[in-house]
């Protein structure tokens, strides 16, 4: 549009154009004033009195600092005018950690009982820690006691190397419970690790047919028992 065309607008259009130009100019002026105001550096007026007061406050903080070698028990002596006295309590050195004494181990030639129920005694054997001691005692309780040192091989985690290491420190004692095969109830007999459900059922079926089982030889004729099962059960069965 040519600037000469401006004069061909009617009065209302010319007023609107002038008003629009005025608003644009006013906006540019206000933006310039706002930018100058925001970019003006902030001047902090320092006062000698304020600086002196700040320095005194900072010095008082240093005076209140507690030396590193003083404990809370002696902090009360830091007030002004205090004079040390001979009967003042001395700071105590407190240790927050007390190391446990090393576990006592058996010397060569010393032994413990095979059916020792105390895990602390089992941990005295070189190579046996808390985990193994707990497993040994738990398995012993399930069996009703160990009949042989070799049964320790059945404890989870005890391999041939570990068994060879610990066996010299263990003395058999014969202190184990017997399985009263003609007297125990079904559930009681089923608790023993050497007997499964089918074997216990076969024993009770035989008891029902014969009235009483006389020897382990009678169990060896049952299909539910292998020769290995009979050998393991032999020390535990009582007729």
C-alpha atoms as a printed R data frame, in Angstrom:
    type eleno elety resid chain resno       x        y      z
1   ATOM     1    CA   UNK     A     1   0.000    0.000  0.000
2   ATOM     2    CA   UNK     A     2   1.358    3.474 -0.931
3   ATOM     3    CA   UNK     A     3   1.522    6.051  1.809
4   ATOM     4    CA   UNK     A     4  -0.631    8.324 -0.354
5   ATOM     5    CA   UNK     A     5  -3.463    5.826 -0.049
6   ATOM     6    CA   UNK     A     6  -3.667    6.779  3.630
7   ATOM     7    CA   UNK     A     7  -5.465    9.972  2.684
8   ATOM     8    CA   UNK     A     8  -8.153    8.035  0.866
9   ATOM     9    CA   UNK     A     9  -9.256    6.277  4.108
10  ATOM    10    CA   UNK     A    10 -12.287    7.732  5.727
11  ATOM    11    CA   UNK     A    11 -11.939    9.384  9.131
12  ATOM    12    CA   UNK     A    12 -12.615    6.285 11.274
13  ATOM    13    CA   UNK     A    13  -9.998    4.179  9.450
14  ATOM    14    CA   UNK     A    14  -7.352    6.896  9.729
15  ATOM    15    CA   UNK     A    15  -7.951    7.136 13.498
16  ATOM    16    CA   UNK     A    16  -7.576    3.377 13.914
17  ATOM    17    CA   UNK     A    17  -4.275    3.321 12.018
18  ATOM    18    CA   UNK     A    18  -2.890    6.228 14.077
19  ATOM    19    CA   UNK     A    19  -3.977    4.533 17.336
20  ATOM    20    CA   UNK     A    20  -2.272    1.281 16.283
21  ATOM    21    CA   UNK     A    21   0.992    3.093 15.497
22  ATOM    22    CA   UNK     A    22   0.840    4.884 18.860
23  ATOM    23    CA   UNK     A    23   0.380    1.631 20.767
24  ATOM    24    CA   UNK     A    24   3.318    0.020 18.926
25  ATOM    25    CA   UNK     A    25   5.561    2.996 19.767
26  ATOM    26    CA   UNK     A    26   4.437    2.963 23.414
27  ATOM    27    CA   UNK     A    27   5.204   -0.748 23.668
28  ATOM    28    CA   UNK     A    28   8.739   -0.252 22.337
29  ATOM    29    CA   UNK     A    29   9.391    2.566 24.833
30  ATOM    30    CA   UNK     A    30   8.120    0.550 27.813
31  ATOM    31    CA   UNK     A    31  10.273   -2.464 26.826
32  ATOM    32    CA   UNK     A    32  13.365   -0.272 26.674
33  ATOM    33    CA   UNK     A    33  12.666    1.252 30.099
34  ATOM    34    CA   UNK     A    34  12.034   -2.226 31.597
35  ATOM    35    CA   UNK     A    35  15.309   -3.654 30.220
36  ATOM    36    CA   UNK     A    36  17.326   -0.746 31.613
37  ATOM    37    CA   UNK     A    37  15.684   -1.173 35.004
38  ATOM    38    CA   UNK     A    38  16.455   -4.910 35.196
39  ATOM    39    CA   UNK     A    39  20.049   -4.563 34.027
40  ATOM    40    CA   UNK     A    40  20.899   -1.847 36.514
41  ATOM    41    CA   UNK     A    41  23.613   -3.093 38.962
42  ATOM    42    CA   UNK     A    42  22.622   -3.452 42.603
43  ATOM    43    CA   UNK     A    43  24.680   -1.326 44.898
44  ATOM    44    CA   UNK     A    44  25.137   -2.433 48.485
45  ATOM    45    CA   UNK     A    45  25.898    0.385 50.818
46  ATOM    46    CA   UNK     A    46  28.340   -0.825 53.426
47  ATOM    47    CA   UNK     A    47  28.260    0.617 56.883
48  ATOM    48    CA   UNK     A    48  31.265    0.677 59.208
49  ATOM    49    CA   UNK     A    49  28.986   -0.032 62.160
50  ATOM    50    CA   UNK     A    50  27.484   -3.038 60.392
51  ATOM    51    CA   UNK     A    51  30.934   -4.376 59.442
52  ATOM    52    CA   UNK     A    52  32.175   -3.971 63.019
53  ATOM    53    CA   UNK     A    53  29.150   -5.781 64.442
54  ATOM    54    CA   UNK     A    54  29.594   -8.657 61.947
55  ATOM    55    CA   UNK     A    55  33.289   -9.060 62.851
56  ATOM    56    CA   UNK     A    56  32.464   -9.191 66.579
57  ATOM    57    CA   UNK     A    57  29.785  -11.822 65.943
58  ATOM    58    CA   UNK     A    58  32.218  -13.930 63.885
59  ATOM    59    CA   UNK     A    59  34.831  -13.696 66.669
60  ATOM    60    CA   UNK     A    60  32.319  -14.847 69.293
61  ATOM    61    CA   UNK     A    61  31.612  -17.949 67.251
62  ATOM    62    CA   UNK     A    62  35.309  -18.850 67.198
63  ATOM    63    CA   UNK     A    63  35.525  -18.422 70.986
64  ATOM    64    CA   UNK     A    64  32.691  -20.912 71.449
65  ATOM    65    CA   UNK     A    65  34.332  -23.650 69.363
66  ATOM    66    CA   UNK     A    66  35.150  -26.784 71.402
67  ATOM    67    CA   UNK     A    67  38.634  -28.235 70.951
68  ATOM    68    CA   UNK     A    68  38.726  -31.665 69.306
69  ATOM    69    CA   UNK     A    69  40.318  -33.275 72.373
70  ATOM    70    CA   UNK     A    70  37.442  -32.289 74.682
71  ATOM    71    CA   UNK     A    71  34.553  -34.647 75.199
72  ATOM    72    CA   UNK     A    72  30.923  -33.640 75.921
73  ATOM    73    CA   UNK     A    73  31.503  -34.587 79.550
74  ATOM    74    CA   UNK     A    74  33.946  -31.633 79.953
75  ATOM    75    CA   UNK     A    75  32.129  -29.033 77.841
76  ATOM    76    CA   UNK     A    76  30.680  -27.393 80.941
77  ATOM    77    CA   UNK     A    77  34.138  -25.928 81.690
78  ATOM    78    CA   UNK     A    78  33.993  -23.613 78.673
79  ATOM    79    CA   UNK     A    79  32.124  -20.812 80.419
80  ATOM    80    CA   UNK     A    80  34.014  -17.488 81.046
81  ATOM    81    CA   UNK     A    81  36.078  -17.239 84.193
82  ATOM    82    CA   UNK     A    82  36.331  -20.979 84.785
83  ATOM    83    CA   UNK     A    83  39.435  -22.255 86.556
84  ATOM    84    CA   UNK     A    84  40.376  -25.916 86.443
85  ATOM    85    CA   UNK     A    85  40.226  -27.789 89.751
86  ATOM    86    CA   UNK     A    86  42.107  -30.880 90.852
87  ATOM    87    CA   UNK     A    87  38.977  -32.934 91.538
88  ATOM    88    CA   UNK     A    88  37.401  -32.235 88.154
89  ATOM    89    CA   UNK     A    89  36.335  -35.447 86.417
90  ATOM    90    CA   UNK     A    90  38.612  -36.554 83.636
91  ATOM    91    CA   UNK     A    91  37.124  -37.239 80.224
92  ATOM    92    CA   UNK     A    92  36.382  -40.881 79.629
93  ATOM    93    CA   UNK     A    93  37.527  -42.662 76.493
94  ATOM    94    CA   UNK     A    94  34.591  -44.776 75.378
95  ATOM    95    CA   UNK     A    95  34.935  -47.373 72.648
96  ATOM    96    CA   UNK     A    96  31.828  -48.055 70.578
97  ATOM    97    CA   UNK     A    97  33.015  -51.430 69.254
98  ATOM    98    CA   UNK     A    98  33.958  -54.461 71.280
99  ATOM    99    CA   UNK     A    99  35.471  -57.204 69.124
100 ATOM   100    CA   UNK     A   100  34.255  -60.734 69.765
101 ATOM   101    CA   UNK     A   101  36.933  -63.117 71.004
102 ATOM   102    CA   UNK     A   102  38.070  -65.671 68.436
103 ATOM   103    CA   UNK     A   103  36.245  -69.019 68.515
104 ATOM   104    CA   UNK     A   104  38.113  -71.570 70.597
105 ATOM   105    CA   UNK     A   105  39.034  -74.646 68.550
106 ATOM   106    CA   UNK     A   106  39.895  -78.170 69.664
107 ATOM   107    CA   UNK     A   107  43.543  -79.125 69.696
108 ATOM   108    CA   UNK     A   108  44.783  -82.268 68.016
109 ATOM   109    CA   UNK     A   109  43.703  -85.292 70.078
110 ATOM   110    CA   UNK     A   110  40.719  -83.540 71.694
111 ATOM   111    CA   UNK     A   111  37.224  -84.796 70.840
112 ATOM   112    CA   UNK     A   112  33.541  -84.139 71.435
113 ATOM   113    CA   UNK     A   113  30.638  -86.589 71.701
114 ATOM   114    CA   UNK     A   114  28.981  -87.637 68.427
115 ATOM   115    CA   UNK     A   115  25.548  -86.774 69.792
116 ATOM   116    CA   UNK     A   116  26.596  -83.508 71.428
117 ATOM   117    CA   UNK     A   117  23.450  -81.329 71.269
118 ATOM   118    CA   UNK     A   118  25.226  -77.999 71.822
119 ATOM   119    CA   UNK     A   119  26.142  -76.115 68.622
120 ATOM   120    CA   UNK     A   120  28.848  -74.230 70.533
121 ATOM   121    CA   UNK     A   121  30.719  -77.513 71.065
122 ATOM   122    CA   UNK     A   122  30.421  -78.451 67.379
123 ATOM   123    CA   UNK     A   123  31.867  -75.072 66.384
124 ATOM   124    CA   UNK     A   124  35.029  -75.928 68.318
125 ATOM   125    CA   UNK     A   125  35.885  -78.491 65.617
126 ATOM   126    CA   UNK     A   126  38.240  -76.990 63.008
127 ATOM   127    CA   UNK     A   127  36.293  -76.529 59.786
128 ATOM   128    CA   UNK     A   128  32.871  -76.321 61.478
129 ATOM   129    CA   UNK     A   129  31.160  -72.920 61.704
130 ATOM   130    CA   UNK     A   130  27.705  -71.783 62.790
131 ATOM   131    CA   UNK     A   131  25.916  -73.033 59.658
132 ATOM   132    CA   UNK     A   132  27.380  -76.548 59.768
133 ATOM   133    CA   UNK     A   133  26.906  -76.819 63.536
134 ATOM   134    CA   UNK     A   134  23.230  -75.890 63.193
135 ATOM   135    CA   UNK     A   135  22.669  -78.425 60.389
136 ATOM   136    CA   UNK     A   136  24.399  -81.214 62.311
137 ATOM   137    CA   UNK     A   137  22.322  -80.700 65.463
138 ATOM   138    CA   UNK     A   138  19.080  -80.391 63.469
139 ATOM   139    CA   UNK     A   139  19.725  -83.623 61.562
140 ATOM   140    CA   UNK     A   140  20.756  -85.374 64.776
141 ATOM   141    CA   UNK     A   141  17.404  -84.437 66.334
142 ATOM   142    CA   UNK     A   142  15.509  -85.811 63.327
143 ATOM   143    CA   UNK     A   143  17.353  -89.124 63.529
144 ATOM   144    CA   UNK     A   144  17.016  -89.357 67.274
145 ATOM   145    CA   UNK     A   145  20.793  -89.405 67.473
146 ATOM   146    CA   UNK     A   146  23.715  -90.574 65.319
147 ATOM   147    CA   UNK     A   147  24.545  -94.266 65.402
148 ATOM   148    CA   UNK     A   148  27.782  -93.793 63.447
149 ATOM   149    CA   UNK     A   149  30.228  -91.000 62.677
150 ATOM   150    CA   UNK     A   150  29.790  -91.820 58.979
151 ATOM   151    CA   UNK     A   151  26.244  -90.444 59.158
152 ATOM   152    CA   UNK     A   152  27.718  -86.950 59.254
153 ATOM   153    CA   UNK     A   153  28.284  -87.381 55.497
154 ATOM   154    CA   UNK     A   154  24.491  -87.166 55.145
155 ATOM   155    CA   UNK     A   155  24.455  -83.601 56.521
156 ATOM   156    CA   UNK     A   156  24.037  -81.087 53.706
157 ATOM   157    CA   UNK     A   157  27.359  -79.507 52.669
158 ATOM   158    CA   UNK     A   158  29.689  -82.001 54.357
159 ATOM   159    CA   UNK     A   159  31.688  -83.575 51.534
160 ATOM   160    CA   UNK     A   160  34.449  -86.180 51.731
161 ATOM   161    CA   UNK     A   161  37.196  -83.595 52.271
162 ATOM   162    CA   UNK     A   162  35.418  -81.899 55.168
163 ATOM   163    CA   UNK     A   163  34.392  -85.232 56.715
164 ATOM   164    CA   UNK     A   164  37.996  -86.456 56.659
165 ATOM   165    CA   UNK     A   165  39.046  -83.241 58.413
166 ATOM   166    CA   UNK     A   166  36.457  -83.331 61.224
167 ATOM   167    CA   UNK     A   167  36.140  -87.093 61.861
168 ATOM   168    CA   UNK     A   168  39.221  -87.326 64.198
169 ATOM   169    CA   UNK     A   169  37.592  -84.822 66.582
170 ATOM   170    CA   UNK     A   170  34.377  -86.864 67.073
171 ATOM   171    CA   UNK     A   171  33.911  -89.780 69.446
172 ATOM   172    CA   UNK     A   172  30.909  -92.205 69.032
173 ATOM   173    CA   UNK     A   173  28.811  -92.553 72.184
174 ATOM   174    CA   UNK     A   174  25.927  -94.921 71.325
175 ATOM   175    CA   UNK     A   175  23.461  -92.338 72.636
176 ATOM   176    CA   UNK     A   176  20.610  -92.506 70.110
177 ATOM   177    CA   UNK     A   177  16.919  -93.411 70.169
178 ATOM   178    CA   UNK     A   178  15.518  -96.666 68.823
179 ATOM   179    CA   UNK     A   179  12.504  -97.055 66.518
180 ATOM   180    CA   UNK     A   180   9.978  -99.190 68.409
181 ATOM   181    CA   UNK     A   181   8.644 -100.800 65.260
182 ATOM   182    CA   UNK     A   182   5.779 -102.631 66.957
183 ATOM   183    CA   UNK     A   183   4.660  -99.774 69.177
184 ATOM   184    CA   UNK     A   184   4.970  -96.445 67.371
185 ATOM   185    CA   UNK     A   185   1.990  -94.838 65.683
186 ATOM   186    CA   UNK     A   186   2.002  -94.204 61.936
187 ATOM   187    CA   UNK     A   187   2.747  -90.456 62.135
188 ATOM   188    CA   UNK     A   188   5.504  -90.919 64.713
189 ATOM   189    CA   UNK     A   189   7.295  -93.535 62.613
190 ATOM   190    CA   UNK     A   190   6.949  -91.381 59.463
191 ATOM   191    CA   UNK     A   191   8.995  -88.589 61.099
192 ATOM   192    CA   UNK     A   192  12.210  -90.613 60.858
193 ATOM   193    CA   UNK     A   193  14.415  -89.547 57.888
194 ATOM   194    CA   UNK     A   194  15.148  -93.171 56.934
195 ATOM   195    CA   UNK     A   195  11.483  -94.091 56.402
196 ATOM   196    CA   UNK     A   196   9.113  -92.858 53.691
197 ATOM   197    CA   UNK     A   197   5.330  -93.162 53.442
198 ATOM   198    CA   UNK     A   198   5.294  -96.405 51.408
199 ATOM   199    CA   UNK     A   199   7.745  -98.104 53.783
200 ATOM   200    CA   UNK     A   200   5.798  -97.115 56.892
201 ATOM   201    CA   UNK     A   201   2.557  -98.343 55.273
202 ATOM   202    CA   UNK     A   202   4.244 -101.657 54.425
203 ATOM   203    CA   UNK     A   203   5.373 -102.039 58.053
204 ATOM   204    CA   UNK     A   204   1.831 -101.435 59.346
205 ATOM   205    CA   UNK     A   205   0.354 -103.822 56.789
206 ATOM   206    CA   UNK     A   206   2.809 -106.484 57.998
207 ATOM   207    CA   UNK     A   207   1.904 -105.724 61.615
208 ATOM   208    CA   UNK     A   208  -1.788 -106.139 60.786
209 ATOM   209    CA   UNK     A   209  -1.169 -109.503 59.106
210 ATOM   210    CA   UNK     A   210   1.262 -110.993 61.637
211 ATOM   211    CA   UNK     A   211   0.406 -109.099 64.788
212 ATOM   212    CA   UNK     A   212   4.078 -108.464 65.579
213 ATOM   213    CA   UNK     A   213   7.288 -108.148 63.581
214 ATOM   214    CA   UNK     A   214  10.021 -110.332 65.049
215 ATOM   215    CA   UNK     A   215  13.179 -109.238 63.193
216 ATOM   216    CA   UNK     A   216  14.598 -106.978 60.528
217 ATOM   217    CA   UNK     A   217  14.832 -109.984 58.252
218 ATOM   218    CA   UNK     A   218  11.061 -109.824 57.779
219 ATOM   219    CA   UNK     A   219  11.355 -106.294 56.423
220 ATOM   220    CA   UNK     A   220  14.021 -107.347 53.933
221 ATOM   221    CA   UNK     A   221  11.400 -109.484 52.140
222 ATOM   222    CA   UNK     A   222   9.222 -106.446 51.487
223 ATOM   223    CA   UNK     A   223   9.535 -104.806 48.059
224 ATOM   224    CA   UNK     A   224   9.557 -101.346 49.623
225 ATOM   225    CA   UNK     A   225  12.964 -101.914 51.275
226 ATOM   226    CA   UNK     A   226  16.317 -102.203 49.489
227 ATOM   227    CA   UNK     A   227  19.410 -103.744 51.000
228 ATOM   228    CA   UNK     A   228  20.755 -100.218 51.559
229 ATOM   229    CA   UNK     A   229  17.578  -99.245 53.436
230 ATOM   230    CA   UNK     A   230  17.883 -102.296 55.680
231 ATOM   231    CA   UNK     A   231  21.539 -101.563 56.428
232 ATOM   232    CA   UNK     A   232  20.776  -97.967 57.462
233 ATOM   233    CA   UNK     A   233  17.809  -98.965 59.608
234 ATOM   234    CA   UNK     A   234  19.509 -101.884 61.364
235 ATOM   235    CA   UNK     A   235  21.022  -99.886 64.297
236 ATOM   236    CA   UNK     A   236  17.712  -98.069 64.932
237 ATOM   237    CA   UNK     A   237  15.112 -100.868 64.897
238 ATOM   238    CA   UNK     A   238  13.874 -102.363 68.139
239 ATOM   239    CA   UNK     A   239  11.376 -105.282 68.131
